[in-house]
Amino acid sequence: MYNAVVSSGKDMVAIADLLKKDLLKPHISKTFKLEEMALAHTEIEKNHTAGKIIVYP
């Protein structure tokens, strides 16, 4: 059996609104520069990440 998530524009707007109002706060585990993508992958492969890994330009 295959499950897929279908994103909804309406839901994305609602989530963005909650983020703007500080009612929803994502947990960011670590951030990496784009040049550190290999380090970001290594961090994910450890399977001990609590929160999101962010890669930025």
Secondary structure, 3 states (H helix, E strand, C coil): CCCCCCCCHHHHHHHHHHHHCCCCCCCEEEEEEHHHHHHHHHHHHCCCCCCEEEEEC
